Amino acid sequence: MNRQLPALAALALGIIASSSVMAAEKTLTLAVKNMDCAACPSIVKGSLEAVPGVASVAVSYKDRTATIIYDDDKADVNQLTSATTKAGYPSAPKS
């Protein structure tokens, strides 16, 4: 039984390491509507930063976009667009 312990520990460590490798950071750019003033980008940014898994957000008032880097194991496109929409700024992935 003692010989199996190191093998089981190695297997468990491999599983843990592979699951963290599988989590991927993704980048998404959203087209954001209703940004009419200079204060709007900070509201959009705050709504996106509140979504679990979001690593960073950059909002452009000029381009009416938000670019998000997020962990796709913790957040998805629907959560991100929902966050801006609930804040009053409907968004959709920029094509």
C-alpha positions, 0 to 999 in steps of 0.5 A: 500500500505504501508504494501506491501512495506516491503514485496516487499523489502524483496522479492527483497533482497531475489532475490539479495541474491539468485543470488549471491549465485548461482554464483559459483567459479570453479577450472579448470586445463588446460594442456598447450602446448608450454611452453619451457622456464622459462618465459612462465608461466608468459605469460600464467598467465597474459593471464588468469588473463586478463579474467574477472571473474578469481580470481587466477591463478597458472602455473606450468612449470614443469607440463605444467599446469595452474590451474584457480579459476574463477567465472563461471557466468563471465568466461567459459572454452572456454574463458580461453583456448582462452586466452592462445591460443591467447598468443601462448600457446594452452591449453585444460582441463586436463583429 
